[in-house]
Amino acid sequence: MTTTRRSFMTTTAAIAGSVALPGYLRAQSATIELSCQYSTPVLFKDLIEKLAAEFQAKNPTIKITLRAPEVGYEEILQRNLRDVVTSTLPDIAFHGLNRQRTLEERGIPVNLKPFMDADPETASLGFSPTLLSLGQVGAKQTGIGFALSTPILYYNTELVTAAGGNPDQLPTSWDELIALAGAIANPGQNRAGLFFDWTITGNWSWQALVLAHGGTMLNAEETRVAFSEEPGQKAIRVLRKMVDAGKMADIQSATAFQDFFSGRLGISMQSTAQLARYNREIGGRFKLVCGRFPLSAATPRLPAGGNVAMMFTKDRAKQEAAWKFIKFATGPIGATAMVNATGYMPGTTVPAERDDLLGKFYRDNPNHMVAIRQQDVITGWYAFPGQNALRITDVINDHIQTVVNKSREPEAALTSMATAVQGLLPRRTG
């Protein structure tokens, strides 16, 4: 082909124009690779891999590279805090609701509110103010709810009936529940009544007991431990009563899971996150019914569990791509896949309103509605302030262990726990 002066000038101008484009705009025509990390692979591995594949099929210029998952919320937090030091943070991460504060105190997450405000699709995603509040720290939208949960009770209806209970009229108080557990327990038949999983990450179960009795973790100023006040005293006594009258054994949660799945355990307190797993593992062995977490105060609350999708990348081109993935994963399509794969609640209201998504599913699966019906009392999963947040989690676990294994009396353990936590709170000056 003969190169004329005109064609030469045109080609030269085109090349010059492309070179002059800002890097952000040039990146739109190239593949953008996003690193993404999550935890709890027993619940999320298949789901996250599926969502990443579906998103990439719809967005061929964005590649999602999944990092090896961490075991739980504490582990992924510790990993990402180390990543800050080595400048190897993932672009996107799914963190426990109660760990957002620790990350925000270190300036790690990107505020998602500007992306939401600038995106005309946001209004159609079904992010209600209540659900969005679970992903906020102060005025910042540090995350968007991906998988949300509340504590519920799982009942083996055969064991409940055999003990004289009525699966259609489940206990509404701790006294009723513990009495039923004691009636179910029969060591001679290798049958246990109750397991209350106090080991769930982030002291979630302990928070649920205290909040259900009308208490809080700290005072309003966050300067003093409040879980040692009357609501906490009632909560710690209920926990010991589960052991004494409910015949609850000091066992690992993994053992309790297998005992329930095999039909040897009558009642299990767990997160709604485990519902799909319960259904899958039980199969047709017995009928499973779920019940509400007993509330014992005039103004009770329950901590919402679960995790949020967070953006860490500070690169503008990656941020635009990351927002696309976050709204896909947390929006109606991703939320529908998440509910079908787990027992969590979605962070969007849209799927439950549409039969082609989750409307019919919820009608056909009433156990999934228990958590939805508890939304009227949910509040944030409390995060202790300061650098010792993770240490406080361990301290509380260690003291609760002494109540369950009966090495200390409940009141003494609570007093000691409060003193230890008080010593780990940030010291306020001025």
N, C-alpha and C positions, 0 to 999 in steps of 0.2 A: 504494500500500500504506500502511495506517495504522500509524504507529510507536507501539507501546505502550511503557509504562515498562519492562516486562520485556525486550522485544526491544532497546530502546535500551541497557539495562544490559548485555545479553549481547554486543551488537556492540561496545560500548565496552570491555568486558573483553577481548574477542578482540584488538582493535586494540592495547590496552595490553600484552597478553601478547606479541604479536609484536614490538612495539617493545622490550620488555624482554629479548628473547632475545639472548644473546651474538652478536656479529658472526659468529663461526665457524659457529654453528648456522644463522643466517639464510642464510649463503652457500650452504648445501647445497641450497637450493631454487632458487638462481640459477646461471647459467652461470659457471663458473670458467675463466678463460683462462690457459694456461700457455705461456710462451715456451720454445723448445727449440732448441739449437744442436748441430751435429755437424760433422765434417770429412770429407775424402776423398770428394767427391761422385761420383767415377768408380766407387766401389764401393758407396756407401751412399745416394745420392740417391733412387733409385726405391724402395729398401727402406724407408727412414725414412718417406717419404711414404705408402707402403702401410700401414705399421704405425700411423701417426698416424690414417689414415682408418679403419682397422678398429677401433682403440681408441675413436675418437669415435662410431662407429656403436653400439658396446656401452655407451658412457658418454656419452649425449647432453648431460649437464650439464657436461661438461668439453671445452673447446676447446683444441686443440694448435696453436699458431702457430709455424711453423718459420722460424727466422732463416736468412739466406743462409749456406750452408756455407762453411767455410774450407778451404784447399787441403790442409792436413795437421795433424798434432798440434802442431807448433811454432807454426803460425799461429793455431790456435784458442786455445792457451795465451796467446799474446801478446795476442790480442783480448780474452779474458776478464780478463786482468790490467789491461788498459786500462779495461774495463767497471767494475772495482772503483772506480776513481777517479771515474767519472761516474755511479756508482750505477745502472748499466744491465745488471747481470748477468742472463743468462737464468735461468729457474727450474730448468731441467734442461739438462745438457750431457753429451756423450759425449767423454771425454778418453782419451788414450793412457795405458796402465798406468804408464809411467815418468814421467808428469807429475802424478800424484796427490800426490806428496810436495811438489812446489813449491806446489800449491794449498793443501794442508793446512798448510804452514808459514805461510801467510797467513790461515788461519782461514776459508777460503771454503766448502768443502763441509760439508754437514750429515751427521752420523753416521747411517747407515741402520740400525744395529743395533737401536735402540729400535722402529723401525717393523717390522722383521722379527720381533722378540720379541713384539710386541703383535698380530701378524696371524696368525690361525689357519691361513691358507692357506700360510704360509711352508714348513711341513714337506712339503707336496706339490709344491713347485716344483723340487726336485732340486738345490739349491745345496749341493754337498759342501764339507766344510771346506777341501780342497785348492784348489778353484776359488774359494771365497770369499776365501782368503788372498791371491789376486792383486789383490783390491780393498781391501786393508787397509793402513793406515799406522799403525804402533803398535797401539794397542788399538781404533782406530776403523775402522768399515766405511765407508770414504770412497766406495766405488763397488761396483757389482755387475757382474761380467763380462757384456758384451753379445756381443762378437765376439773370440775368442781364437785365437792362431795360434802356429805354430812355424816355423822355417826348414826348407825341404826343397829337394830337387833335382828339377828338371823335365828329362826326357830325351825327345829325339826318337828314337824307336826305330829309324827307318830309318837315320839317320846313325850311331847306335850300332852297328847291325849291319854297316853298310858299312865301319866302321872296325875290325871284328873283335871288337867287344864283344858281350855277351849281355844283352839286356833282361830276361831272367829271373834274372840274377845280376849285379846292379848293384854298382858299387864300394862298399866299406865303409870305405876309408881315403882320405885326401887324396892319397897317392901314386898309388893306383889311379885315382882320379878324374881327376887332372891328366894322367896318362899317357893315359887314354882321350881327354881333351880334345885333347891334342897330336896324337893319331892322327886325330881327326875334322877338325881344322883343315886347310884346303886353300885358300890364297889364290887359286890359279889357278881354282878352281871357286866362288869367292866364298862360301866355307864357313868359319865360325868354330867353335871347339871349345867355349868356355866363357865365361860371364859370371857373375861373383859380384857381386851388387849390394850393394856396400859403402855406397851412398848412402842406403839405407833409413833413415827417420826415427829420430832418437834414438840413433844409433850402434849400432843393433840388431845389424847383421851383425858388427861388430867385437866386440861383447859375446859374440855366439854363438861366434865363433872362439876367443876367450880362454877362455870357460867350457867349451867342448868340449875344450880342452886342460887343464882342471882349474884354471884361474885365476880371479881375481876382479878387479873394477875398483879397489877400495880395500882397505886392511886392515880388520880387524874393528872397529877404533875409528874408522874413517873419517877418519883423520888423515894418511894417506900413500897415494900412488899404488901400486897393486899390479900393474897390468897390464903393467908393464915388467919383471916378474920372469920366470922361465923359461917358464911357460906363454904369457905374452904374446910372448916372444921367438920361441917356436915358431910362434905364430899369425901374427906379422908376416912370418916367413920363408915360411910357407905361402902367404900372400897374394902375395908377390913371385914365388914359384914358379908360381903361376897365370898370371902375366904371362910369365915366361921360358919355362917348359916347357909350360904349357897354352895359350900363344899368346893370352892374353886381351888384348883391345884396350882402350885407355882411351876409352870411349864413354859417352854418357849412357844411363840406364836406359830412356828412351823408345825409343832406337834399338835397344837389345838386345831389348826386347819385340817390336818389329816384325820384327827378324831371326829371332827364334824362331818367331813366328807364321807367317812366310813359308817356314820350312823351311831357313833359312840358318845357324842356330845350333843346336849339338847339345845343350848342357847349360846350364841356367839355374838359379842359386840365387836363390830368391825366397821370400816368405812364402806359407804356405798360403792366405792371404787372396785370392791372385790366381787360385786354381784354376778357379773358375767362368769368369773372364775368359779364361784359357788355353783352356778347352774351347770357349767361344763363338767366340773368334777363330780357332782352328785349324780348327774345323769337322771335315771329314773329310779334311783335307790329309795328315795322317799320324797314327799312333798315339802318344798321349802316355802315358808311364809316370812315376810319381813315386817317388823314393827318399829314404831317411833321410839326415839330415845326419850326416856322418862324425864319430865321437867318438874322441878320441885320448888318453884318460886313464883311470885306474882309477876315479875318481869324477867323471865329466863331468856338466855341466849344460847346459841350453839355456834362454835367456830366453824366457818367454812374451810374445808380442806381442799387439797388439790394443787394445781399448778397453773402458772401463767406463761405465755410466750413473751420473751423479752428480746429486745434488740441491743446488741453491744457494739456493733461496728460503727466507727465514726466516719467511714468512707461514704461520700454522698451517693455514688452510683450503687454501692452495695446496700445502702440504706433504702433506696427506692425498691430494690429487688427484695430485700428482707421484709419490707412492709407488705409486699405482694404475697409472700409466703405466709406471713403471720395472719393476714386477714383471710387467706384461704384455709389455713389450719383451724382458726378459731371461729370462722364464719359458718353459715348453715351447712355447707357440704362437709367440711372437716368435722364439725360437731356431730353430724349424723353418723359418720364413720366411727367417731370416738365413742359415742353412746352404744352403738351396736357391738363394739369390741370390748367395752368395760361396763362398769356400773355407774360411772360418773355422770353428773349433770352437765349439760352444755353451758357455755358462757353467753349464749344467744337464745333469744326467745322464739326465733323463727321456726326451727324444726318441729317443735311441739304443736305449732299452728297449722302445719301442712301434712296431709296424709301421705304425700309422696316422700316425705322425709321421716318424721318420728311420730306424727299424730296417731296413726294406727298402731305403731309399735307400743306406745304408752298404754293405749286401751287394751291391748292384748297381753301386756306384761305389767300387772298392777304392782308387783314388787318394786319396779323402777319408780313408781309414783310416790313412794314413801319419802324419799329425799326431797322431791319436788314440793310435797306438802309441808315440809319443815322449813321452806324458804322464808316463812314469815318471822322466824326467830334467828336467822343466821346473822352472824357478824364476822368481822375479820379474825383471822387466825393470828393471835397476838405474837408480835416479835419483840423480844426484849432489846432495849437500846444498848449501844456501846460495843466495845471490842470483845466483850466476854459473852456475847449471845450464845455461841455454841457451847461454851463451858457451862452456862446456866442450864442448858438442855440436859447435859450429862449429870449435873448435880441433882436436878429434880428426879431424873430416872433412878439414880442411885438411892435416893431416899424413899421413893415409892417402892422400890424393890424390897426394902426392909419391912414395909407394911405388908406386902404380899407374902413374904417368906416368914413373917411373924417374929422376926428377930428384934423388932422394936414395937412399942405401942403406938397407935396412930397419932395421938396428940404429941408425943415426944418427937416422932419423926417429922411432923409438920413444923414444930417449933424450930428444930434443927435445920430443916430445909429452908425455912424463911430466913434464918440468920445467915446461912451460907449464901443464899441468893442476894440478900441485901448487901453483903460484902463485895459482890461482883458488879453491882450497878455503878454507872458512871457517877463520879462525885461532882456535884454542882457547886459552882463558885458564884460569889456575888449575892 
